Amino acid sequence: MDAAGGAPYNPRSVNEVFRDFKGRRAAIVKALTTDVELFYQQCDPDKENLCLYGFPNEHWEVNLPAEEVPPELPEPALGINFARDGMEEKDWLSLVAVHSDSWLISVAMYFGARFGFDKADRKNLFSMMNDLPTIFEVVAGKAKKQGKEKSSVSSHDNNKSKPNSKRVSESQEKYSKSMESKDEGALEKDDEEHGETLCGACGENYAIDADEFWICCDICERWFHGKCVRITPAKAESIKHYKCPSCSNKKARQ
């Protein structure tokens, strides 16, 4: 199963395979974070063996495995729905994430073998994939913790006490003005800390030179691209305490 209702997609260069990897990865991260309630519902233990598919267009799907043998592409872990009610939800999601990480690498390496990537190509491809946090790290919150370990407690407290802390990048102009009052050393340190911030939905790093709006969940304290959680700067102005989709869904089920 290669595309959500579309024609088969066969990336042939290292960059094309990496784009394919990123698209599939973004889809699965979305299923396990921002769309977790829908994903949970679709993984009914009473159904047959189900798999979680991520597609290059960043869409995901829970479906039966491919009927053809051998399949056109490596298949994801089979029967993820059977374990859903037999363990804590966070542990189940982490298990699905680990298997999804393995599947993504197997698909990428399948393309590499099929189209004759040499040693340098394979090394380059793996290096690009390895630069991104794994799905497990994003789902388990380990990607954020790894970034925090490099920051001091005092700088973390300063960042939390900033006015308008939910809006890291509401406008580049405001950010630039706030930086003007800092000396050069403090500015470099702050840039480094922001660079270690990862979106809790897509896992991408904060880009200091990009005009991106971010928002922080007041429950789990993870940061998100506004576009990943469908929150605009204007909408954020009316939110007193923001809860990300994952925290909102957990409270609803409890």
PyMOL commands that set and color helices and strands:
alter all, ss='L'
color gray80, all
select helices_A, chain A and resi 14-32+36-42+80-86+89-114+119-130+135-140+142-149+153-160+172-180+184-195+233-236+245-253
alter helices_A, ss='H'
color red, helices_A
select strands_A, chain A and resi 51-54+60-63+214-216+223-225
alter strands_A, ss='S'
color yellow, strands_A
deselect
rebuild
show_as cartoon
